[in-house]
Amino acid sequence: MCGIVCYVGKKQAKSILIGGLKQLEYRGYDSAGIAVQDGSNITCHRAVGRIVELEKKINGQEINGTLGIAHTRWATHGEPNERNAHPHTDPEQKVYLVHNGIIENYGLLKKKLQKEGHHFSSETDTEVLAHLIALNFDGSLNEAVRRTMSQVEGTFGLAVIHRDAEGEIVVARRGSPLIIGLSDEGNFAASDVSAMVRYTNQVVHLQDNELATLTLDDFAISTGQAKRIERTVETVEWHAEDADLDGFPHFMLKEIYEQPETVMNAMRGRLEPGEGVPKLGGITPVWDQLKTCRHLVMVACGTSYYAACVGRYIFEKLTDIDVEVELASEFRYRKLNFPPNTFIVALSQSGETADTLAAIREAKRKGARLLGIVNVVGSSISRETEAGIYNHAGPEIGVASTKIFTSQLAILTLMALLLGRHQNLSLTEGVEAIRALQALPAQIKKILSQANHIEAIAEKYYRCPNWLFLGRKFNFPIAMEGALKLKEVSYIHAEGYAAGEMKHGPIALISPQMPTVAILPKDDMYEKMVSNIQEIKSRRGPVVAITTEGNREICDLVDEVIEIPATLDFLNPILAVVPCQLLAYYCANLLCCDIDKPRNLAKSVTVE
Ligand code: F6R
């Protein structure tokens, strides 16, 4: 949510910052701005809309300076207009800053400042920070930011420059990610490594309530209490090419097509085919307690939550562990009472989702043990959990999550299999599961080879304003995920239901104008799904069936068939979701939607 990038170095800052903003645009894209310092002069430009609007605005203008800050916004306080776009400044235009997060006590602070004669030019919470930092400045920008941090409540990732602090950028964080990047050509800070991975893979993660001063050839981190912190420099494994479209028209499509590889990466080095037991080095630190755990709670939001819902069925199939799944945003308000040795598993692509972070903090307070399944290395959730498993899926840039979902399912399966093999699961079952897991990448490729067929189905139905997705057991969460994908990228109204619930309400909606996507691989739920389809067909509702390869009998009953290769019942969701992703993508494309940047959405939801 909102993207920050800043640079101080030997090169001209303008083009580095604009390039960085483009990589961050998926975090928020309703307005953008840039401030570049040249000696004691600071030039600031802001524009409503995408980064390209900002580029148009500054095109042809000479903006000299080798130090600058930039921002792409997802509005929280104040509508997306130029006045509310960042950078913000103080009345004397000495301080310029960009901010991610929400200043919760800004109302009180603003009133106090107004009484003292301050005039505000925006409706944002952020502007208060600029006024306070200017008031707190007495020669040291670092000190002014530190003092301001002690006056504000809420969350922030912050980058600040000052006319009288030449050659310095001060960055600070509380609850909103900020990463420092180091290179021979200068130093960076950004809310996401993708903004700087073109220049460096050497990074340092700023932690909550820390601030840092960046100069051309140095950085210094300290706490809110001015205690100096030494932190090791880490190497990130993401590459500049990961952030490119690589010939695809959209990141969503690119990421759908990456799934054979990302599912493979989730399993790479983690399978022991002969023993039928996966190896998960990331959970070794807690293994002694985890192997005796009988109660596990998964918490997550959105697509990660639906992965957790599939995970519950997989754990129930392969282990004797009781599994609960909770929406992170609700979990923290529940009366939590965990049996001893309860583990919480937080699933998150970004590792920064505010609700998921708040949920694990609450669970920790109540004595639970914490595990994470996270894609972004070094992210807040990965640091705040005791142990965990990384997806190693590379950056996910399309706002709609696709490749991380299947990667999360692969990892949940490995975890369940590992625990199951230490319980009642036999060697034969373990070996069979690993063989089936190894076959998945090729099977996903086979589904992707039907893309034209799926596009043709989308062409037939994309004008229908309402869709239903149905599944049972392992594939009930796939129905919900399929509906979520369709609505978020195409704005078509879609609902995902457990097929058994049909007759308790949704059947009232069935009509020739309302397509149903029925997910019915040949498993023990198949016959029940067929009965549901009969009910829909007798009301003349069109049905698109996602079923197991070679299932001919379904063709007589439904309007369209998409085949997925045969696998074990608990692995069907990894395959069945792929046609749902493609259907959503092609419908959105036919409706000319902005697929990678759907309206009102942003990647990495760092506010509650
Ligand atoms: C949907 C989507 C969101 C995220 C959710 C959680 O396509 O991307 O629903 O899944 O915001 O995000 P993470 O996984 O980063 O915690």
Residues whose N, C-alpha, C, O or C-beta is under 5 A from the ligand:
A	BS01	F6R	C301 G302 T303 S304 L347 S348 Q349 S350 G351 T353 V399 A400 S401 V605
